[in-house]
Amino acid sequence: MSLENNIEEVRKKIKNVSLKANRNPNDIKLLAVTKTRTAETIDEALHSSIEFIGENKVQEAENKIPFLKENFKEFHFIGHLQSNKINKLMKLNPDLIHSIEKYSTAEKLNSYLIQHSQYQDVLIEVNTSGEESKFGLKPSETVQFITSVSKLPNIRIKGLMTIGLFTAEETAIRNCFIKLRKLFEQIKAANIPNVEMKYLSMGMSNDFEIAIEEGANIIRLGTVIFGARNY
């Protein structure tokens, strides 16, 4: 299957599952996850109707984003953000950072933004599966964390992000997404100043249909678009 066919297939699935869930397929942002892919491959995807791209590593993004020939609408940073990489990442102008989960990182990002008279949209990463190996806040700590980060003037919290449990057990995956959606609704109802619950970033190649059913409006897809990764 060609890249174009893969993208077409994915869009069909998004449309079908959205309509079944009484949702508008146009409300769902398809983010092509481009880690380990070459600039040429990313250009091919952009040429085939992809508009939003996501990278996991700052160093990798530095080697690709500035060299893309095709236009894209948005670049999202979706990996774990280390404080010492903030300067490098910000030079790439990310539209959205999906993965804020440490106050010290948020604070350093805010300092950079103030220095450069910039603002940055971010999502807060929540560990809904309870796995030790995953980054993200415990759901029980999230509201308190968001309240603290919301006081940093140049950071704009725009929603939540999670990675579902990596399992074939559909109920366990769905529970992760339900947990995030409930948290999203709770925070929305709390009307915390400087916080807008706009995006629910959840769902990857193996579970994006469940994520859409549970309210995701950003899905992060790599393998189903580009094929298996070649590390």
C-alpha positions as CSV (number, residue, x, y, z in Angstrom):
1,M,0.0,0.0,0.0
2,S,1.2,3.5,-0.8
3,L,1.5,6.3,1.7
4,E,-1.4,8.0,0.0
5,N,-3.6,4.9,0.3
6,N,-2.7,4.5,3.9
7,I,-3.8,8.1,4.7
8,E,-7.0,7.6,2.7
9,E,-7.7,4.4,4.7
10,V,-7.1,6.1,8.0
11,R,-9.3,9.0,7.1
12,K,-12.1,6.6,6.2
13,K,-11.8,4.9,9.6
14,I,-11.8,8.2,11.3
15,K,-15.0,9.2,9.4
16,N,-16.8,5.9,10.1
17,V,-16.0,5.8,13.8
18,S,-16.8,9.5,14.3
19,L,-20.2,9.2,12.6
20,K,-21.0,6.1,14.7
21,A,-20.2,8.0,17.8
22,N,-22.3,11.0,16.6
23,R,-19.2,13.2,16.1
24,N,-18.1,15.4,13.3
25,P,-15.0,13.8,11.6
26,N,-13.8,17.3,10.8
27,D,-13.4,18.0,14.6
28,I,-10.6,15.4,14.8
29,K,-7.1,16.5,14.2
30,L,-5.0,13.8,12.5
31,L,-1.4,14.2,13.7
32,A,1.1,12.2,11.7
33,V,3.8,11.0,14.0
34,T,7.0,11.3,12.0
35,K,9.6,9.9,14.4
36,T,12.3,7.9,12.6
37,R,10.9,9.0,9.2
38,T,13.0,11.0,6.7
39,A,12.3,14.5,5.6
40,E,11.5,13.0,2.1
41,T,8.9,10.7,3.6
42,I,7.3,13.5,5.6
43,D,7.2,15.6,2.5
44,E,5.4,12.8,0.7
45,A,2.8,12.6,3.5
46,L,2.3,16.4,3.4
47,H,1.9,16.2,-0.3
48,S,-0.8,13.5,0.3
49,S,-3.1,15.7,2.4
50,I,-1.4,15.5,5.9
51,E,-1.4,18.9,7.6
52,F,-0.3,18.3,11.1
53,I,3.0,16.6,12.1
54,G,4.3,15.5,15.5
55,E,7.9,14.7,16.6
56,N,9.0,13.0,19.8
57,K,12.6,14.1,20.0
58,V,14.0,17.6,19.8
59,Q,17.2,16.6,18.1
60,E,15.3,14.6,15.4
61,A,12.9,17.5,14.8
62,E,15.9,19.9,14.4
63,N,17.2,17.7,11.6
64,K,14.0,17.6,9.7
65,I,11.5,20.4,10.3
66,P,13.6,23.2,8.9
67,F,14.4,21.1,5.8
68,L,10.8,20.2,4.7
69,K,9.9,21.4,1.3
70,E,6.1,21.0,1.6
71,N,4.0,23.2,3.7
72,F,2.4,22.0,6.9
73,K,-0.2,23.7,9.1
74,E,1.1,22.8,12.5
75,F,4.1,21.1,14.1
76,H,3.4,19.5,17.5
77,F,6.0,18.3,20.0
78,I,4.7,15.1,21.6
79,G,7.7,13.5,23.3
80,H,9.1,14.0,26.8
81,L,10.4,17.5,27.1
82,Q,13.7,17.9,29.0
83,S,14.4,21.4,30.4
84,N,17.8,21.6,28.7
85,K,16.1,21.2,25.3
86,I,13.6,24.0,25.6
87,N,15.7,26.6,23.7
88,K,16.3,24.2,20.8
89,L,12.7,23.2,20.6
90,M,11.3,26.8,20.7
91,K,13.5,27.7,17.7
92,L,11.3,25.3,15.7
93,N,8.1,27.2,16.7
94,P,5.9,24.3,17.9
95,D,2.2,25.1,17.7
96,L,1.5,22.8,20.6
97,I,3.6,20.9,23.2
98,H,1.7,17.8,24.3
99,S,3.7,16.7,27.2
100,I,4.1,19.1,30.1
101,E,4.1,17.1,33.4
102,K,6.8,18.7,35.6
103,Y,6.5,22.1,37.2
104,S,10.2,22.8,36.8
105,T,9.9,22.3,33.0
106,A,6.9,24.5,32.8
107,E,8.7,27.2,34.8
108,K,11.8,27.1,32.6
109,L,9.6,27.2,29.5
110,N,7.8,30.2,30.9
111,S,11.1,32.0,31.6
112,Y,12.2,31.4,28.0
113,L,8.8,32.7,26.7
114,I,9.0,35.9,28.8
115,Q,12.5,36.6,27.6
116,H,11.4,36.2,24.0
117,S,8.0,37.9,24.4
118,Q,6.3,34.7,23.3
119,Y,3.3,32.6,24.4
120,Q,3.0,28.8,24.1
121,D,0.0,26.5,23.9
122,V,0.6,23.3,25.9
123,L,-1.3,20.1,27.0
124,I,-0.8,18.5,30.3
125,E,0.3,14.8,30.2
126,V,-1.6,12.5,32.5
127,N,-0.6,8.9,33.2
128,T,-4.0,7.2,33.1
129,S,-2.6,3.6,32.9
130,G,-0.6,3.8,36.2
131,E,2.4,2.2,34.5
132,E,5.7,3.1,36.1
133,S,7.5,3.2,32.8
134,K,5.3,6.1,31.5
135,F,5.6,9.8,32.0
136,G,2.7,11.9,33.1
137,L,0.9,13.1,36.3
138,K,-1.3,10.9,38.4
139,P,-5.0,11.8,37.6
140,S,-5.4,12.7,41.3
141,E,-2.6,15.3,41.0
142,T,-3.7,16.9,37.8
143,V,-6.1,19.6,38.9
144,Q,-3.6,20.9,41.5
145,F,-0.8,20.9,38.9
146,I,-2.9,22.7,36.4
147,T,-3.8,25.4,39.0
148,S,-0.1,26.0,39.7
149,V,1.0,26.1,36.0
150,S,-2.0,28.3,35.1
151,K,-0.2,31.1,37.1
152,L,2.8,31.1,34.7
153,P,1.7,34.0,32.5
154,N,3.1,33.0,29.1
155,I,2.0,29.4,29.1
156,R,-1.5,28.6,27.8
157,I,-3.0,25.3,28.9
158,K,-5.2,24.0,26.1
159,G,-6.1,20.5,27.2
160,L,-4.8,17.0,28.2
161,M,-2.9,14.2,26.7
162,T,-2.4,10.5,27.6
163,I,-1.0,7.3,26.2
164,G,-3.4,4.4,26.6
165,L,-2.4,1.1,28.1
166,F,-0.5,-1.0,25.5
167,T,-2.6,-4.1,25.6
168,A,-5.1,-6.1,23.4
169,E,-7.6,-5.7,26.3
170,E,-10.0,-3.2,24.9
171,T,-11.8,-2.4,28.2
172,A,-8.5,-1.6,29.8
173,I,-7.6,0.8,27.0
174,R,-11.0,2.4,27.0
175,N,-10.8,3.0,30.8
176,C,-7.7,5.1,30.3
177,F,-9.5,7.3,27.8
178,I,-12.6,7.5,29.9
179,K,-10.5,8.6,32.9
180,L,-8.9,11.4,30.8
181,R,-12.2,12.6,29.4
182,K,-13.8,12.8,32.9
183,L,-10.8,14.7,34.1
184,F,-11.1,17.0,31.1
185,E,-14.7,17.7,31.9
186,Q,-14.0,18.3,35.6
187,I,-11.3,20.8,34.8
188,K,-13.5,22.5,32.2
189,A,-16.2,22.9,34.8
190,A,-13.7,24.4,37.3
191,N,-13.2,27.4,35.1
192,I,-9.5,27.9,36.1
193,P,-8.2,31.3,34.9
194,N,-5.8,31.0,31.9
195,V,-6.9,27.4,31.2
196,E,-9.0,26.3,28.2
197,M,-9.9,22.7,27.9
198,K,-9.9,22.5,24.1
199,Y,-7.9,19.4,23.1
200,L,-8.0,15.8,24.2
201,S,-5.0,14.2,22.7
202,M,-5.3,10.4,23.0
203,G,-5.2,7.5,20.7
204,M,-2.4,6.0,18.6
205,S,-2.2,3.5,15.7
206,N,-3.4,0.6,17.8
207,D,-6.3,2.3,19.6
208,F,-7.3,5.5,17.9
209,E,-10.9,4.3,17.1
210,I,-11.5,3.7,20.8
211,A,-10.1,7.1,21.6
212,I,-12.4,8.8,19.1
213,E,-15.4,7.0,20.7
214,E,-14.3,8.4,24.0
215,G,-13.9,12.0,22.9
216,A,-10.4,12.4,21.5
217,N,-10.0,15.4,19.1
218,I,-6.3,14.9,18.4
219,I,-5.1,11.4,17.5
220,R,-1.3,10.7,17.1
221,L,-0.7,8.2,14.3
222,G,2.6,6.8,13.0
223,T,2.6,3.2,12.0
224,V,-0.8,3.1,10.3
225,I,0.3,5.9,8.0
226,F,4.0,5.2,7.4
227,G,4.2,1.4,8.0
228,A,6.3,-0.3,10.7
229,R,9.2,1.7,12.1
230,N,12.7,0.9,11.0
231,Y,14.9,1.8,14.0
